C-alpha cells in the first residue's frame, strides 16, 4: 500500500536532477541558427504582426529566407490554403479560432522546414505585452485504484487555484519536457511574484456548476483555493469541455468584475489501453517501449502528459518520469522512461491538459490551465 503524496498531482515540484530521453516526435533542432553564425537553408526572422483577433483575417507577413517559389505554411495544427510568396516574404491571412491562444508557425519549402513556436497570438485585447497578472488552475483526477493507497483515496478528486499578482513575464509550465520527449525528476522553480488581494472569495461558475475559492495567505502568497480533499468543493462541480466565468466580488486590490469564459475545461477520456485499473496488475517493461491509446481522442492541438511515479516494493518513493506528447489518441513512451527496478511499484497518471489566456477589464492578461486525468498502478518488469 502507498501513502498519498503531493507527487500524484499535476505540476508538482519534484526533486532536482534532470535527464532527457526522446520518443515519437522529433524535437526542433536549434543547434544551428542565425545567432550562431551558421546560415540555415530556411529561416524565419520575423512575423509581423504577431497578434490579432480571434475572428481571423489579420494580414501577416513572414520574413526570412529559403522560402522558394511555393512554400507551405502550417498554422498551429492546420495548413494555410492560400499564401503569397515574394522573394524572402510570405503574406497570408490568419484563420479564425474559438478561444484565445498562441499557435506555432511552420514554413516548409524545398530547402527544408523551420518552426517559430507560439509565433502568433490570438487576442481580442490590444497589443500583448507578454505580462500576466493572474492564473487559474482546475484539476480533475479519476483514481482507478483508490484502495491502493493508505488511507484510500477518493475515486474522484478535484482542486482549483486562482492567484492575482503584479505584471510578470514568468512562465508557469516551462519546466515540463518538450512535446515529444521525456524527462526524469524535473525541478520546478516557482516564479517570484508579488501577489494581489481580491477579497475573501472568488468564484468559478459554469451554468449550475459553481466553485467557491477562499483566500489563503501562506508564506507571503495570497492564493484562492478549493479542493475535494479539504471538503471545500465537490468533484460534481467540474463540468468537462465547458467554459467557466471568473467572478471577483472585490474588497481587495482587484475591483469587482466578472470575466466571461475565463477558463475552458479539458475533455475527460475513457477506453484507456493498456489497462492499469487493477491493483498493481499491469507489468510495465524496462526493456521495450509502451504504446498508449485513449478515447475520445483530441485533435492534437493540446498536449497530453504521462507521468510515472516510482516506488520501492516497500512503498518508498524513488523518482518520477514525465513524458509530454500531443492529445491525438495515442502516445509511445520509451523503455528508458522506466527507471524503477524489477517488481517495484509504479503509479501512472495520464493527463489531458488545456491552456489558454483570458483578459482582465483593464487589458491585462491571465493564463489558465485545465487538467483531466486518470491514475492507475503497475509494477516494473525486467
HELIX and SHEET records of a PDB file:
HELIX    1   1 UNK A    6  UNK A    8  5                                   3    
HELIX    2   2 UNK A   34  UNK A   36  5                                   3    
HELIX    3   3 UNK A  146  UNK A  148  5                                   3    
HELIX    4   4 UNK A  235  UNK A  237  5                                   3    
HELIX    5   5 UNK A  335  UNK A  337  5                                   3    
SHEET    1   A13 UNK A  19  UNK A  22  0                                        
SHEET    2   A13 UNK A 181  UNK A 184 -1                                        
SHEET    3   A13 UNK A 317  UNK A 326 -1                                        
SHEET    4   A13 UNK A 303  UNK A 311 -1                                        
SHEET    5   A13 UNK A 345  UNK A 359 -1                                        
SHEET    6   A13 UNK A 365  UNK A 381 -1                                        
SHEET    7   A13 UNK A 132  UNK A 143  1                                        
SHEET    8   A13 UNK A 156  UNK A 168 -1                                        
SHEET    9   A13 UNK A 221  UNK A 227 -1                                        
SHEET   10   A13 UNK A 209  UNK A 218 -1                                        
SHEET   11   A13 UNK A 201  UNK A 206 -1                                        
SHEET   12   A13 UNK A 243  UNK A 248 -1                                        
SHEET   13   A13 UNK A 257  UNK A 264 -1                                        
SHEET    1   B 7 UNK A  19  UNK A  22  0                                        
SHEET    2   B 7 UNK A 181  UNK A 184 -1                                        
SHEET    3   B 7 UNK A 317  UNK A 326 -1                                        
SHEET    4   B 7 UNK A 303  UNK A 311 -1                                        
SHEET    5   B 7 UNK A 345  UNK A 359 -1                                        
SHEET    6   B 7 UNK A 365  UNK A 381 -1                                        
SHEET    7   B 7 UNK A 282  UNK A 285  1                                        
SHEET    1   C 4 UNK A  43  UNK A  48  0                                        
SHEET    2   C 4 UNK A  59  UNK A  65 -1                                        
SHEET    3   C 4 UNK A  89  UNK A  93 -1                                        
SHEET    4   C 4 UNK A  84  UNK A  86 -1                                        
SHEET    1   D 5 UNK A  51  UNK A  52  0                                        
SHEET    2   D 5 UNK A 112  UNK A 122  1                                        
SHEET    3   D 5 UNK A 101  UNK A 109 -1                                        
SHEET    4   D 5 UNK A  72  UNK A  75 -1                                        
SHEET    5   D 5 UNK A  78  UNK A  79 -1                                        
SHEET    1   E 3 UNK A 270  UNK A 273  0                                        
SHEET    2   E 3 UNK A 290  UNK A 295 -1                                        
SHEET    3   E 3 UNK A 330  UNK A 333 -1                                        
END                                                                             
